[in-house]
Amino acid sequence: MSAVEVYLYAACSTPVTNRPQAGFYELCLEVGREALADMAPRRIDSFYVASMDPALYGVTGEVAASLSAELGLMPKEVLGIRGTSSAGGIGLIPAYKDIASGLYDHALVISCEQMNRVAGRKPTPEQRAQERKSVAKLLRGVIDPEERKYGLTMILMGDLFEKALLRRLNMSKDAFRDTIGDVTMAMYGRAAQYPFAHFYGKSITREQYDAARWVSPHYRLDDVVPVSTGACAIVLSSSPPKRPRNGRLVRLRGFGQGVTHPALTRRRGPVTAAGAVRRALKELARRTDQSPSGLRAVDIGFPHDAFPSITRTILLTLGFSHEESIAGLVSGRFNPCGGLVKCGHPVGCSGELQLVRAFQQLTYDEASIPRAIQRDPADTAFTVSVGAVLTNIVATYLEAHDASRPPPRRGVEAYDEARFDAELGFARGYERYAAACGRIAPGASVVLSNTRSELGWVNLLQDGERKTMALSDDELELGALVRVDDGGALARVGQVLADQVEPQLLADLGIVS
């Protein structure tokens, strides 16, 4: 728990669209000025700017200093955060610490992505093709080079998780298609009513959704996030605003961060264990002094949803059942504005953008969110932002109450590490997994998951104590025992030794529950 209360003094965003007419710098100034509308700029003590890589947009490397001067700030600390797809969430961390520690009184965080390189003019087909190529290069940069060479993209990495998750849930592909179609259509419906969403005012029929092109073995185009442009700004303060929005005060109770290696082949344990998510949630629970049941009791949640497997993995790791996760996503308890999948995903801006949407819901801001998609009650919320494929996780917890009343007493259990590990821990699962790896026949590998790239079927394998990747011409069953050919730039499956390993080994490797 922080020594000083941390308030969200202001939070705002631009609409999330393709906005080719607006440049990176202009978008940052737009949200910065709006966030400071009720505060003298020189009261800002620290200033942080976050983006995946503003240099690609022709912006000077000293963008934080330049914006500070343009906004009339006189901060004691200025910092630019870049080079990671989780920049928006990470930018919050030093700002929160500034206030919670008592070091400073006011901190401003701006994050932005301008995903249109040909801003300000009507692009030619050649320019548009070059723009798509640049965006693809930017997004490929977060994938480990050794795995990228197998033709994997961010969407296909998510598809790898999906295949493993469905096998563990014992869910057929057809059942999944019906379920995720319901979720996507519900997200469409809410985003169509949210003025800041990429798909504001747009809708499709279920027939149009079912006819959309496939972008992976499990996902249609509408199931994954669009490439979007957007910017947002948040002011954190040690004191509440004098004119709180709709008389509601919002406190940022704490954050948690968890990281793991970007390469799937370098990660320990079952594919669906999501160790970085668990570590972020554990740290969040510790800092906010509550149990997992307290985190699950929130009124609204904003789990990252670049693709469906990420969202459901976050919710399952938090302790929600599959049925609870799907019901919450369809009803709007989770991602009530339509999620990143239909609101848009400005990559290194999205972590902070989730906080803006939580603030709008917690302050019952009908100027931003129509009553039809307002959640009531909305007194507590969590956000979980993701960098790369469950690589760098930042989770936050927020509470709101009427300014005319004292904060309500929290009726949740206090944090207890032993109980947390017992309820959400994976230690025993890791132990079983490590022991199972030693039972794999020498010279053989077990198929953990697979997806189809332009090079063929890409298989994630367990080869003794290490994970590897190898191509195959045909789709292999998860749990199959195979032999991999040595030599060459890309490994290939040479022989299928058995359709399935024995059931207990399947369970211990996390392939089945």
WOKAGI-V119414 format. One record per residue. N is the residue number from 1. PSI is psi in degrees with one decimal (999 if undefined). D_FIRST is the distance of its C-alpha to the first C-alpha in Angstrom with 2 decimals. Layout:
BEGIN
N:PSI:D_FIRST
N:PSI:D_FIRST
END
This chain:
BEGIN
1:143.4:0.00
2:152.1:3.79
3:-27.0:6.67
4:137.0:8.73
5:138.9:9.05
6:115.7:10.54
7:145.3:13.76
8:101.2:16.38
9:-38.4:19.25
10:151.5:21.82
11:129.7:22.41
12:165.7:25.91
13:161.1:28.13
14:163.1:31.80
15:146.8:33.69
16:108.1:33.45
17:-166.4:37.08
18:-15.5:39.42
19:63.3:40.07
20:-15.8:42.68
21:-9.9:43.47
22:131.8:40.10
23:166.8:39.12
24:-50.1:35.77
25:-41.7:35.74
26:-38.7:36.86
27:-41.8:34.15
28:-43.1:31.42
29:-38.4:33.06
30:-51.3:33.39
31:-32.0:29.71
32:-44.8:28.71
33:-37.2:31.08
34:-41.8:29.99
35:-29.3:26.29
36:13.2:27.41
37:-32.8:29.89
38:20.9:28.14
39:137.0:26.91
40:124.2:29.00
41:-32.4:28.55
42:-3.9:28.52
43:-13.6:25.23
44:123.8:23.54
45:-34.0:22.12
46:149.1:21.45
47:127.5:23.16
48:134.4:22.87
49:128.7:25.61
50:137.0:25.36
51:154.5:28.38
52:-45.6:29.87
53:88.1:32.82
54:-20.3:34.08
55:-28.6:36.97
56:-18.2:38.64
57:14.5:38.97
58:21.9:40.87
59:138.9:37.95
60:149.7:37.81
61:-21.7:35.33
62:40.2:34.15
63:-35.5:33.05
64:-43.0:29.77
65:-39.8:31.77
66:-44.9:34.48
67:-37.6:32.25
68:-43.4:30.56
69:-43.1:34.05
70:-35.8:35.20
71:-5.5:32.29
72:25.5:32.86
73:156.7:29.52
74:56.6:29.27
75:151.3:25.97
76:-19.0:25.10
77:130.3:23.90
78:133.8:25.53
79:136.4:25.05
80:134.4:26.73
81:120.1:25.25
82:173.0:28.04
83:6.4:29.78
84:144.8:27.48
85:-8.8:27.56
86:22.1:23.75
87:-40.5:23.78
88:-44.2:22.43
89:-39.6:19.20
90:-34.3:18.91
91:-25.3:19.60
92:-30.4:16.36
93:-53.6:14.33
94:-32.3:15.67
95:-43.7:15.61
96:-44.6:11.91
97:-36.8:11.38
98:-44.1:14.10
99:-47.1:12.49
100:-31.2:8.81
101:-12.3:10.50
102:5.6:12.99
103:-45.9:15.80
104:167.7:17.18
105:-28.1:17.38
106:131.0:18.78
107:137.5:18.84
108:131.1:21.39
109:125.3:21.48
110:134.1:24.84
111:150.7:25.90
112:145.3:29.44
113:127.3:32.05
114:103.0:35.72
115:11.5:37.39
116:105.8:40.91
117:-19.2:42.58
118:45.8:45.66
119:145.1:43.98
120:-0.1:46.23
121:161.2:49.43
122:118.0:50.94
123:147.9:50.61
124:163.8:53.60
125:-36.4:53.44
126:-41.7:53.36
127:-40.1:50.40
128:-39.6:48.52
129:-40.1:49.27
130:-36.1:48.02
131:-46.2:44.82
132:-37.4:44.20
133:-40.2:44.94
134:-41.3:42.42
135:-43.4:39.64
136:-39.7:40.51
137:-41.8:40.42
138:-46.3:36.99
139:-31.1:35.59
140:-23.4:37.52
141:-18.0:35.85
142:-3.2:32.63
143:136.9:34.76
144:133.1:35.69
145:-36.9:39.29
146:-27.0:40.62
147:-29.5:39.57
148:-32.8:40.50
149:-12.5:44.10
150:9.1:44.43
151:13.2:44.21
152:140.3:40.65
153:175.3:38.84
154:-41.5:35.33
155:-41.0:36.84
156:-30.4:38.67
157:-42.4:35.61
158:-35.8:33.98
159:-35.9:37.25
160:-44.6:37.07
161:-39.9:33.77
162:-46.2:35.43
163:-45.2:38.41
164:-39.5:36.36
165:-43.6:34.09
166:-37.4:37.17
167:-39.6:38.92
168:-34.4:35.99
169:-4.9:35.92
170:46.1:39.74
171:130.7:40.05
172:159.5:43.23
173:-37.9:43.38
174:-42.3:45.22
175:-39.5:42.66
176:-43.2:39.91
177:-43.4:41.95
178:-44.0:42.28
179:-49.4:38.60
180:-26.0:37.27
181:-40.6:40.00
182:-42.1:38.64
183:-48.2:35.14
184:-42.7:36.58
185:-36.9:38.82
186:-40.6:36.01
187:-41.7:33.99
188:-46.7:37.19
189:-38.9:37.67
190:-42.0:34.28
191:-30.9:34.36
192:-19.8:37.88
193:-1.7:36.52
194:110.2:33.63
195:-19.1:35.13
196:2.2:32.81
197:149.3:33.65
198:-37.8:36.06
199:30.6:38.04
200:130.4:38.00
201:3.7:41.25
202:146.0:42.27
203:160.4:42.91
204:160.0:44.86
205:164.8:46.68
206:-32.3:46.05
207:-41.7:49.40
208:-39.0:48.37
209:-46.5:45.16
210:-21.6:47.20
211:-5.7:49.60
212:153.1:47.05
213:151.8:47.47
214:137.6:45.63
215:-4.3:43.37
216:172.3:42.63
217:-22.4:43.95
218:-21.0:41.30
219:136.9:40.34
220:168.4:42.36
221:-40.1:41.79
222:-9.8:39.95
223:-12.6:37.37
224:162.8:35.81
225:147.7:34.32
226:156.7:36.67
227:121.1:36.49
228:163.8:35.27
229:139.1:34.77
230:163.4:31.93
231:151.8:29.48
232:161.1:26.30
233:142.8:24.22
234:136.4:20.82
235:121.0:19.85
236:143.4:16.21
237:152.2:15.99
238:-7.3:14.18
239:149.6:16.57
240:156.5:17.93
241:148.9:21.38
242:-30.6:24.37
243:77.0:26.02
244:145.0:23.47
245:122.6:25.16
246:28.5:26.81
247:20.0:24.82
248:132.3:21.60
249:136.4:18.20
250:123.8:15.86
251:137.7:12.16
252:102.9:10.63
253:-28.9:7.30
254:175.8:6.98
255:164.8:9.81
256:145.3:11.57
257:141.5:14.94
258:140.1:17.85
259:157.9:21.35
260:175.6:24.75
261:139.0:28.28
262:-29.2:29.93
263:127.8:33.07
264:-32.9:33.29
265:-11.4:35.76
266:5.2:33.23
267:143.9:30.63
268:141.4:30.44
269:-176.0:30.91
270:152.1:32.03
271:-39.0:32.17
272:10.9:29.98
273:-29.4:27.24
274:58.9:24.96
275:-37.1:22.98
276:-37.7:21.11
277:-45.4:19.95
278:-42.7:18.84
279:-38.7:16.87
280:-42.6:15.11
281:-37.9:14.33
282:-42.9:13.25
283:-36.7:10.70
284:-44.8:9.53
285:-40.7:9.51
286:-45.1:7.67
287:-28.3:4.65
288:2.9:5.21
289:61.7:6.54
290:163.3:10.03
291:169.2:13.41
292:-34.6:15.73
293:-31.1:17.55
294:-41.0:14.67
295:-38.7:14.68
296:-18.7:18.46
297:4.4:18.63
298:154.3:17.83
299:-39.0:20.73
300:149.9:21.26
301:150.5:20.51
302:74.1:21.57
303:138.3:22.38
304:138.0:24.38
305:52.4:28.07
306:-36.1:30.31
307:157.3:32.37
308:-35.8:32.18
309:-32.7:31.35
310:-47.4:28.07
311:-49.6:26.83
312:-32.7:27.94
313:-42.1:26.65
314:-48.9:23.08
315:-39.0:23.49
316:-37.8:25.25
317:-33.0:22.61
318:-12.5:20.01
319:1.5:22.49
320:142.7:24.61
321:166.7:28.32
322:-42.8:30.76
323:-41.7:32.19
324:-38.4:28.87
325:-48.9:28.07
326:-43.0:31.50
327:-41.3:31.51
328:-35.5:28.21
329:-38.4:29.54
330:-40.9:32.87
331:-23.3:31.63
332:4.9:29.13
333:-37.4:25.97
334:132.4:25.09
335:61.1:26.05
336:-16.3:27.59
337:-1.8:29.17
338:0.5:30.99
339:174.7:28.58
340:-28.6:29.31
341:-29.1:32.48
342:-17.4:34.09
343:-23.9:32.03
344:154.7:32.64
345:89.3:30.84
346:47.4:30.84
347:-100.8:29.53
348:7.4:27.22
349:-14.7:26.21
350:-31.4:25.23
351:-43.5:21.49
352:-33.6:21.01
353:-35.5:23.73
354:-38.3:21.82
355:-38.3:19.12
356:-44.7:22.09
357:-37.2:23.53
358:-42.3:20.40
359:-43.5:20.31
360:-39.7:24.02
361:-43.3:23.66
362:-23.0:20.83
363:8.9:22.91
364:50.3:26.12
365:88.3:27.72
366:-15.1:31.30
367:-24.8:32.52
368:-40.1:30.75
369:115.0:30.61
370:153.6:33.64
371:-32.1:33.27
372:-27.6:34.72
373:16.1:31.63
374:137.1:29.02
375:136.0:26.84
376:118.6:26.65
377:156.0:24.38
378:78.5:21.78
379:-19.6:18.58
380:150.0:16.21
381:152.3:16.65
382:154.7:15.75
383:147.1:17.49
384:110.0:18.62
385:155.6:20.71
386:134.5:23.13
387:136.1:25.05
388:-143.5:28.49
389:87.6:28.95
390:41.4:25.56
391:-47.5:25.24
392:108.3:22.17
393:133.9:19.50
394:120.2:16.57
395:143.4:14.65
396:160.6:12.53
397:130.3:11.46
398:147.3:12.64
399:144.7:13.39
400:152.5:16.47
401:163.6:18.46
402:134.8:21.61
403:-23.4:21.33
404:-5.1:23.76
405:153.3:21.53
406:159.7:18.24
407:137.7:15.36
408:152.8:16.47
409:135.2:15.18
410:127.1:13.69
411:51.2:16.23
412:158.6:14.65
413:144.2:14.41
414:160.6:11.36
415:133.3:10.73
416:115.6:13.66
417:-43.0:14.77
418:-42.2:18.40
419:-37.5:18.43
420:-49.1:16.74
421:-34.1:19.44
422:-37.2:22.06
423:-43.0:21.41
424:10.6:20.76
425:155.8:21.88
426:12.7:24.99
427:-46.2:25.80
428:-38.0:28.92
429:-38.7:29.96
430:-39.2:29.80
431:-44.8:31.84
432:-40.8:34.41
433:-46.7:34.56
434:-40.6:35.24
435:-37.4:37.92
436:-36.5:39.46
437:-34.1:39.85
438:-12.3:42.13
439:-0.4:44.35
440:134.3:45.24
441:136.4:48.87
442:135.9:49.52
443:2.5:50.42
444:162.1:48.96
445:152.4:45.80
446:133.5:44.06
447:118.0:43.27
448:-35.5:39.58
449:167.3:39.77
450:161.1:41.93
451:169.4:42.53
452:121.1:45.49
453:-176.4:45.64
454:-13.5:48.69
455:-9.2:49.69
456:-162.4:49.74
457:124.5:47.41
458:119.6:44.48
459:130.7:43.45
460:123.0:40.27
461:152.4:41.56
462:115.0:40.52
463:91.2:43.01
464:-126.7:42.44
465:-2.5:39.06
466:153.8:38.78
467:145.4:38.43
468:174.2:41.13
469:149.7:42.60
470:148.2:46.20
471:153.1:48.32
472:155.1:50.64
473:-31.1:53.28
474:161.0:52.35
475:129.3:49.19
476:149.2:48.42
477:140.0:46.99
478:136.2:43.50
479:-4.4:44.05
480:147.5:47.43
481:122.6:48.55
482:163.8:49.98
483:136.5:51.46
484:133.0:50.55
485:138.2:53.25
486:161.0:52.71
487:156.4:53.63
488:164.1:53.29
489:-32.3:50.45
490:129.2:49.06
491:148.7:49.01
492:147.5:50.82
493:122.6:51.08
494:-31.7:54.56
495:139.0:55.00
496:116.3:53.41
497:-31.4:53.88
498:144.0:52.58
499:-34.5:51.28
500:144.2:48.41
501:171.9:47.20
502:149.0:47.16
503:-40.4:44.71
504:-36.0:42.54
505:-38.3:42.06
506:-46.0:41.11
507:-42.5:38.43
508:-28.6:37.09
509:-4.0:36.94
510:12.5:34.89
511:-34.8:37.76
512:159.3:38.06
513:999:35.66
END
